[in-house]
Amino acid sequence: MSISNIVKSIQDIMRKDAGVDGDAQRIGQMAWLLFLKIFDAQEEELEMMDDNYESPIPEALLWRNWASNREGITGDGMLDFINGKLFPGIKNLHATPTSNARGFVAKEAFSDAFNYMKNGTLLRQVVNKVDEIDFNSSSERHTFGDIYETILKDLQSSGNSGEFYTPRAVTRFMVDVINPKLGEKVMDPACGTGGFLACTMDHIKESGSVNTPEDNQILQKQIYGVEKKQLPHLLCTTNMLLHGIEVPSQILHDNTLARPLRDWGPRDRVKVVVANPPFGGMEEDGIELNFPAATRTRETADLFLQLIVHILEANGRAAIVLPDGTLFGEGVKTKIKEKLLDECNLHTIVRLPNSVFAPYTSIKTNILFFEKGSPTQETWYYEQQLATGVKAYNKTKPMKLAEFDSCKQWWGGEQRKDRVENEQAWKVSIEEIKSSNYNLDVKNPHQIDIDHGDPDELLADYQNLQGKIANTLDQLKAELEKALTEAQQ
């Protein structure tokens, strides 16, 4: 059975269980099971490489020792083991990032996890299905990466918290252009399920720079992420395990914004930030006090923009998704943008089509690319348009990476050389930006505005046309009546 069919079967079994209500709980249930299965697959690899390796969690709690026997515990016995031994055993591990790092990862992943299923027999069926996936097989692990992404998409709700799944094409484009290299500390301060971090790892591996076990260790230690919510954090940790990180203890379950900005010192600086921070949402009361008085706000996107500018090291670079509201907003937003342009070179803004994040939001979004260390002199804009023949993107027909090819060709490499203005690209000087009170919502000057005419004239023309239509219908009706009368005579 294919992995996609296995995942579908798991979801179908869960729908029969009275304790699981809705997609979020189904995915939450699947998440901790997949975590344990993938974790154990890694354990087996580590044991093969080191004869003296000791498991960071009790042997009885390893997947192979309670889940892999298809005829093993089931029914009430399964529920008693899961609720009475497995969860308490992992949640209460004596583990820290220094004393038992992998154990700490498991403990953190289970900190707020929950077994929703109430039917032990159905739970055994789910466990058997998960056990069919061989995570020691590189081909199945790779295939599951695609399936994992569809699971993450299913998690998306109406977007009322301002959090949206970032389409793979957008993630890949941002990482390709920002080009993180082996050894550069990369961070996503609102990492969600880890899409940017996983893509970063793939990008560095594909660059051909990871050739030795030492290179691999460098790669594993350069990836950092923070996620506020439990389920995305668990999914991100699992995603990192899936991508070969043995100890994803640098994926923290925390709110990055809860730490006062002044507490981020030189040791916390990072070389690269790639992120799609939540936007359209508000932080809880008191979070804004962690930021300077002049730029305090509760709007999440504005706080993250300040944080990212602050944590970048000299010559560090960032690519972040932000809504139009940040570009044209005034007040505190103006002061934040002024700080951004003073401390960083905001060299490029890529304007994305409306429906890139459909169906989760119709808010217009942009990708801001900037480097810290020198003030902005000019900002280039590139308007990414809908693909030919496409009226709008949606969940089943998302944007494709190839659609960014023209932008990549225009980009000019790492030095951004030989850029030219065209129908999709234009530049604005810092003087123009300042004169507009730091309004970055600059429309494409090459797009001709269509003059739809004066509204009063249009209304008069419409009423005149309606009168002509009514007159024509009356004439047609009279002709039909005349023809019927003649036919009856």
FENLINFEN-V184448 format. One record per residue. OMEGA is omega in radians with two decimals (* if undefined). Layout:
# FENLINFEN-V184448
{{OMEGA} {OMEGA}}
This chain:
# FENLINFEN-V184448
{{-3.14} {-3.12} {3.14} {3.11} {3.09} {3.14} {3.11} {3.13} {3.11} {-3.13} {3.13} {3.11} {-3.12} {-3.14} {3.12} {-3.06} {-3.08} {-3.08} {-3.08} {-3.04} {3.04} {-3.07} {-3.08} {-3.14} {3.10} {-3.13} {3.07} {3.11} {-3.13} {-3.04} {-3.10} {3.07} {3.12} {3.10} {-3.10} {3.13} {-3.14} {3.11} {-3.12} {3.09} {3.08} {3.12} {-3.13} {3.10} {-3.13} {3.11} {3.13} {-3.11} {-3.08} {-3.12} {-3.10} {-3.10} {3.10} {-3.12} {3.14} {3.08} {-3.11} {-3.10} {-3.07} {-3.09} {3.08} {-3.08} {-3.04} {-3.02} {3.08} {-3.02} {-2.94} {3.08} {-3.06} {3.14} {-3.09} {-3.05} {3.13} {3.11} {-3.11} {3.12} {3.11} {-3.14} {3.13} {-3.14} {-3.09} {-3.03} {-3.04} {-3.08} {-3.04} {-3.09} {3.11} {-3.10} {-3.13} {-3.12} {-3.08} {3.10} {3.02} {-3.03} {3.06} {3.13} {-3.12} {-3.05} {-3.11} {-2.96} {-3.13} {3.06} {3.11} {3.10} {3.13} {-3.14} {3.12} {-3.13} {-3.10} {-3.01} {3.13} {3.11} {-3.04} {3.03} {-3.09} {-3.00} {-3.10} {-3.12} {-3.09} {3.12} {3.08} {3.11} {3.08} {3.12} {3.11} {3.14} {3.12} {3.13} {3.12} {-3.09} {3.13} {-3.13} {-3.11} {-3.10} {3.00} {3.09} {-3.09} {-3.13} {3.13} {3.13} {3.12} {3.13} {-3.12} {3.09} {3.11} {3.14} {3.13} {-3.13} {3.10} {3.07} {-3.13} {3.11} {-3.13} {-3.12} {-3.05} {3.12} {-3.10} {3.10} {-3.09} {3.10} {3.13} {-3.10} {-3.08} {3.05} {3.12} {-3.14} {-3.08} {-3.11} {3.14} {3.12} {-3.08} {3.12} {-3.12} {-3.13} {3.13} {-3.07} {-3.13} {2.97} {3.07} {-3.07} {3.13} {3.10} {3.11} {3.14} {-3.09} {-3.12} {2.92} {-3.05} {3.06} {-2.81} {3.13} {-3.11} {2.97} {-3.10} {-3.12} {-3.11} {3.10} {3.14} {3.10} {3.11} {3.12} {-3.11} {-3.12} {3.10} {-3.11} {3.13} {3.12} {-3.08} {3.14} {-3.01} {-3.08} {3.05} {3.12} {3.08} {-3.13} {3.10} {3.09} {3.14} {-3.08} {-3.05} {-3.09} {-3.07} {-3.11} {3.09} {3.08} {3.11} {-3.05} {-3.00} {-3.01} {-3.04} {3.06} {3.12} {3.11} {3.13} {3.12} {3.12} {3.10} {3.11} {3.13} {3.05} {-3.13} {-3.14} {2.97} {3.08} {-3.07} {-3.10} {-3.12} {-3.13} {3.10} {3.00} {-3.00} {3.04} {-2.99} {3.04} {-3.09} {-3.06} {-3.11} {3.12} {3.13} {-3.08} {-3.11} {-3.12} {3.10} {-3.08} {-3.13} {-3.12} {-3.11} {-3.08} {3.14} {-3.12} {-3.05} {2.98} {2.98} {-3.00} {2.94} {-3.06} {3.12} {3.07} {-3.10} {-3.13} {3.13} {3.07} {3.13} {-3.14} {3.08} {-3.14} {-3.09} {-3.14} {3.09} {-3.07} {-3.13} {-3.05} {-3.06} {-3.07} {-3.14} {3.11} {3.07} {-3.13} {-2.98} {-3.07} {-3.13} {3.11} {3.14} {3.11} {3.09} {-3.12} {-3.08} {3.09} {-3.08} {-3.00} {3.08} {3.05} {3.12} {-3.09} {3.04} {-3.07} {-3.07} {2.99} {-3.09} {3.09} {3.11} {-3.13} {3.10} {-3.10} {3.11} {-3.09} {-3.05} {-3.07} {-3.11} {-3.14} {3.13} {3.13} {3.12} {-3.13} {3.11} {3.13} {3.09} {3.10} {3.12} {-3.06} {3.09} {-3.04} {-3.06} {3.00} {3.08} {-2.96} {-3.07} {2.97} {3.07} {-3.12} {-3.06} {3.08} {-3.07} {-2.90} {-3.09} {-3.09} {3.09} {0.09} {-3.02} {3.09} {3.06} {3.13} {3.10} {-3.06} {-3.10} {3.01} {3.11} {3.10} {3.13} {3.13} {-3.08} {3.03} {3.11} {-3.09} {3.14} {3.03} {3.08} {3.13} {3.06} {3.04} {3.04} {-3.11} {3.10} {-3.06} {3.06} {3.10} {3.13} {3.12} {3.14} {3.14} {3.12} {3.05} {3.05} {-3.05} {-3.10} {3.11} {-3.10} {3.07} {3.14} {-3.10} {-3.10} {3.14} {3.11} {-3.06} {-3.11} {3.11} {3.12} {3.12} {3.14} {-2.95} {3.11} {3.10} {-3.09} {-3.13} {3.12} {-3.08} {2.97} {3.05} {3.11} {3.06} {3.05} {-3.06} {-3.12} {-3.03} {3.09} {3.14} {-3.11} {-3.13} {3.12} {3.11} {3.11} {-3.13} {3.14} {-3.11} {3.11} {-3.13} {3.07} {3.03} {-3.12} {-3.13} {-3.06} {-3.10} {3.12} {-3.11} {-3.11} {3.11} {-3.12} {3.09} {3.13} {3.13} {-3.11} {3.09} {3.13} {-3.09} {-3.12} {3.12} {3.12} {3.13} {3.13} {3.11} {-3.13} {3.14} {3.10} {3.12} {3.11} {3.11} {3.12} {3.12} {3.14} {3.13} {3.12} {3.12} {3.11} {3.13} {3.14} {3.13} {-3.14} {3.13} {3.13} {3.12} {3.12} {-3.11} {3.12} {-3.12} {3.14} {-3.12} {-3.10} {-3.09} {*}}
